Amino acid sequence: MATKTKTKKIDPETYLVSIGVARTNEKYKRGRVIFRQGDPAEAVYYIEKGKVHITVASKQGKEGVIAILEPGEFFGEGCLAGQPLHMATASAMTEAAVARIDKDTMIRLLRDQPNFSQLFMGFLLSRNVQIEADLVDQLFNSSEKRLARVLLLLAHFGKDGKMEPVLPKISQDLLAARVGTTRSRINYFMNKFRKLGFIEYNGTLKVHSALLNVIVHD
């Protein structure tokens, strides 16, 4: 009888160190820009610590948050598909440590290191699923449900069954940009969630799994 062998999960940071990949590590204070929309796209970035948010701005100056990324995630991968300029701005949402891998190095790494290539493909597929879920959310759900979903995602709901504090300081302006509504609406829904016992404010914003009721309730 054949026995199943468990595939060891690869930690990207440890793997990059073990094979001696040339990269630049830099620490960013909260709010510092990593790259701006329109800058040359010349590298892929990997988050070692902290959170990074990706924003886009229109010619009229209107800004929207399209992604909030966490440790273990890559960004800036558009350069690998021939994207000459960054189509969005990446900024540190908290204090963050980010590794920068230039485009040519990343291409060689994906070509010569099958294990890493598999890991990176998994990341891209996961990102694609998230983008599709975000699109469905925007098309069919109310702003109240979209806010509830964002808060649950930030609290890691559904990941290993653990709930975590969201952030010591997360502005309602940022939530409004992520959800796609006004700050006043965010303020209204946040107060409503708190009164219903779905969230807590005590120096840190905490989210309870009961907030899921907002999403599943029609």
Secondary structure, 3 states (H helix, E strand, C coil): CCCCCCCCCCCHHHHHHHCCCCCEEEEECCCCEEECCCCECCEEEEEEECCEEEEEECCCCCEEEEEEECCCCEECHHHHHCCCECCCEEEECCCEEEEEEEHHHHHHHHHHCHHHHHHHHHHHHHHHHHHHHHHHHHHHCCHHHHHHHHHHHHCCCCCCCCCCCCCCCCCHHHHHHHHCCCHHHHHHHHHHHHHCCCEEECCCEEECHHHHHHHHCC
